[in-house]
Amino acid sequence: MIYFDSAATTLEKPGAVPRASAWAMAHLASPGRGGHAPGMGAADLMYRMREQAARLFNAGDPERVVLTGSATHGLNIAIRSLVGPGGTVVVSGYEHNAVTRPIYAIQGVKMKVAAGPLFDSDGVYAAFEREVTPEVDAVVCNHVSNVFGFIQPVERIARLCRERGVPLIVDASQSAGTLPVDLEGWGAAFIAMPGHKGLYGPQGTGLLLCGGDAQPLLYGGTGSLSARQEMPDFLPDRLEAGTHNVCGAVGLLEGMRFVSRTGTARIHRHEQALAGRMMDRLACIPGVTVFRGGENQSGLCSIIIGGMDCEEAGEALAKRGIAVRSGLHCAPLAHRTAGTEDTGTIRLSFSAFNHSAQVDRAAAAIRELAKTVKR
């Protein structure tokens, strides 16, 4: 199988990741719950994971790194911490349902969309300049669109938010591990990311980097201040109620070590090169539309095969041994902004473990599939 769905989950991991998770399951207990060796070992490795993330994402104090179950979990914490009933939020035109659904669930919230043309960084920034007004409680923006790979001007948006005194939440689901992510440099209130994509960690892991005050989403035991009924007022305990996913965290530590050794810039160049090669081969196929953004695009390729339903095309490619993602990709707002809401797209996304021969074989399969469409 040729796996081109790493924007959903990187399937091939560095070998150290599953080995570490399996070792943790057999040797580690719950951190902060006992002075015995399995508990203390778990606490040590959890702290090493936080240290690794703090270095990789310039988060400063490792205790500002909170382990979550996913980017979605982290985004819910961040949004609920900053936005209450009747509040106002500005989002980009390319947000995932992991952002828009939590906002929609808060009673009476007004959501303003700073929508700019696809791959137009200046247009997106101008939209934020218009929409970030004094009554806004928070801005939420993804670093990279999961549908099109559009790299949004997060640094400029962060500067705008600082100038106007509005807290910023960044969804780094598609950029963590491939692009610079900088909590302190951006001055963001929160940055959320998954562990199982560009960080090559296990599914069911995520990180929330906290630049400001946070409110718990879950309440319960933390192993600290147990005599009190209120949640601890310090991180990470305040946001980590219940038993930790130690096996996932230890695997995530190894994934981040792989990213640090390899280098995010190197991974990004490799994925961009594969995406560029794929787009070059698909752009000349009759009936195929390729969404291309040059340097404003990450290592991801979205296409439409004219006259063929995207879901059907994805199934046909799967039968040919090529794994892709088709449809709306849980991001209808992005499709609405780009004008593809009625069709969706076929997304091919790459990782550090893909290579050019796979791209060529997949492009040939798409060419043959396009020939089956009656025009």
Helices and strands as residue ranges (DSSP letters): E 2-3, H 16-27, H 37-56, G 62-64, E 65-68, H 71-82, E 88-92, H 97-104, E 110-114, H 121-131, E 138-142, H 154-164, E 168-171, H 183-186, E 190-194, E 206-210, G 237-239, H 246-262, H 264-282, E 288-291, G 294-296, E 300-305, H 310-319, E 322-323, E 325-327, H 332-338, E 345-349, H 356-371
